[in-house]
Amino acid sequence: MPPDLENALEDVVPIFEAVLRSIAKRSMHSRGTTAEELEKHFRKLGSGFQNVEVATRFFLDHLSVHDLAVPSPNDLDLLQRIFEKRHPITHNLGVVDRKYLERARALKRRGRRSP
């Protein structure tokens, strides 16, 4: 993978996380969630917004948002696969590890069409 593409991939995930975290905090605060409750939710979430599936579930559970403004479920799966490719680049110097392979297999199984 070209270095510029690797850098873009490394940068896009934390930006995605920061934007979703800001939107979620503002939305929850405007709905009456206290600062203490926000702290509790986001401490528990950790870096969960770096995972598209976790982010989608959080927005559904806490804000009743059914999608993340992604045109289709296929695009959501593509975004998740792109984010998964970041893991070995960012954390393993580009070396694919078991964690990445397990996630990639799970996504492939989930994305299969029924015969």
C-alpha positions as CSV (number, residue, x, y, z in Angstrom):
1,M,0.0,0.0,0.0
2,P,1.4,3.4,-0.9
3,P,2.6,5.5,2.1
4,D,0.1,8.3,1.4
5,L,-2.8,5.9,1.4
6,E,-1.5,4.3,4.7
7,N,-1.3,7.8,6.2
8,A,-4.8,8.7,5.1
9,L,-6.2,5.4,6.5
10,E,-4.4,6.0,9.8
11,D,-5.9,9.5,10.0
12,V,-9.4,8.9,8.9
13,V,-10.4,6.6,11.7
14,P,-9.5,9.0,14.6
15,I,-11.2,11.8,12.7
16,F,-14.3,9.7,12.3
17,E,-14.2,8.9,16.0
18,A,-13.8,12.5,17.0
19,V,-16.7,13.7,14.8
20,L,-19.0,11.0,16.1
21,R,-18.0,11.6,19.7
22,S,-18.7,15.3,19.3
23,I,-22.1,14.8,17.6
24,A,-23.1,12.2,20.2
25,K,-22.1,14.3,23.2
26,R,-23.9,17.4,21.9
27,S,-27.0,15.4,21.0
28,M,-27.1,13.6,24.3
29,H,-26.5,16.8,26.3
30,S,-29.3,18.6,24.4
31,R,-31.6,15.7,25.3
32,G,-30.9,16.2,29.0
33,T,-28.0,13.8,29.7
34,T,-25.9,15.2,32.6
35,A,-22.2,15.7,32.4
36,E,-21.7,12.8,34.8
37,E,-23.8,10.5,32.7
38,L,-22.0,11.5,29.5
39,E,-18.7,10.8,31.2
40,K,-19.9,7.4,32.2
41,H,-21.2,6.5,28.7
42,F,-18.0,7.6,27.0
43,R,-15.6,6.1,29.5
44,K,-17.4,2.7,28.9
45,L,-17.3,3.3,25.1
46,G,-13.6,4.0,25.1
47,S,-12.4,4.0,21.5
48,G,-15.6,2.2,20.3
49,F,-16.3,4.8,17.7
50,Q,-13.3,3.5,15.8
51,N,-15.5,0.5,15.0
52,V,-18.3,1.2,12.6
53,E,-20.5,-1.5,14.1
54,V,-20.1,-0.3,17.7
55,A,-20.7,3.3,16.6
56,T,-23.9,2.3,14.7
57,R,-25.2,0.4,17.7
58,F,-24.3,3.3,20.1
59,F,-26.2,5.8,17.9
60,L,-29.2,3.5,17.7
61,D,-29.3,2.8,21.4
62,H,-28.6,6.2,22.8
63,L,-30.0,8.6,20.1
64,S,-32.4,6.4,18.1
65,V,-30.4,7.1,14.9
66,H,-30.9,4.1,12.6
67,D,-27.9,4.8,10.3
68,L,-24.8,6.9,10.1
69,A,-25.9,8.7,7.0
70,V,-24.3,6.0,4.8
71,P,-26.1,5.4,1.5
72,S,-26.5,1.6,1.9
73,P,-25.8,-1.3,4.2
74,N,-23.1,-2.4,1.7
75,D,-21.4,1.0,2.1
76,L,-21.5,0.5,5.9
77,D,-19.8,-2.9,5.5
78,L,-17.2,-1.4,3.2
79,L,-16.5,1.3,5.7
80,Q,-16.0,-1.3,8.4
81,R,-13.6,-3.3,6.2
82,I,-11.6,-0.2,5.5
83,F,-11.4,0.6,9.2
84,E,-10.3,-3.0,9.9
85,K,-7.4,-2.6,7.4
86,R,-6.1,0.2,9.5
87,H,-5.4,-2.1,12.5
88,P,-2.4,-3.9,11.2
89,I,-1.0,-0.7,9.5
90,T,-1.3,1.4,12.7
91,H,-0.6,-1.2,15.4
92,N,1.5,-3.9,13.8
93,L,3.8,-2.1,11.3
94,G,1.7,-3.5,8.5
95,V,1.9,-7.1,9.7
96,V,-1.5,-8.9,9.6
97,D,-2.2,-10.6,12.9
98,R,-4.8,-13.1,14.2
99,K,-7.2,-10.3,15.4
100,Y,-7.3,-8.8,11.9
101,L,-7.8,-12.2,10.2
102,E,-10.6,-13.1,12.6
103,R,-12.4,-9.8,12.0
104,A,-12.0,-10.1,8.3
105,R,-13.4,-13.6,8.3
106,A,-16.4,-12.5,10.4
107,L,-17.1,-9.6,8.1
108,K,-16.9,-11.9,5.0
109,R,-19.3,-14.4,6.6
110,R,-21.7,-11.7,7.6
111,G,-21.6,-10.1,4.2
112,R,-22.4,-13.4,2.3
113,R,-25.7,-13.6,0.4
114,S,-28.0,-16.5,1.0
115,P,-28.4,-18.9,-1.9
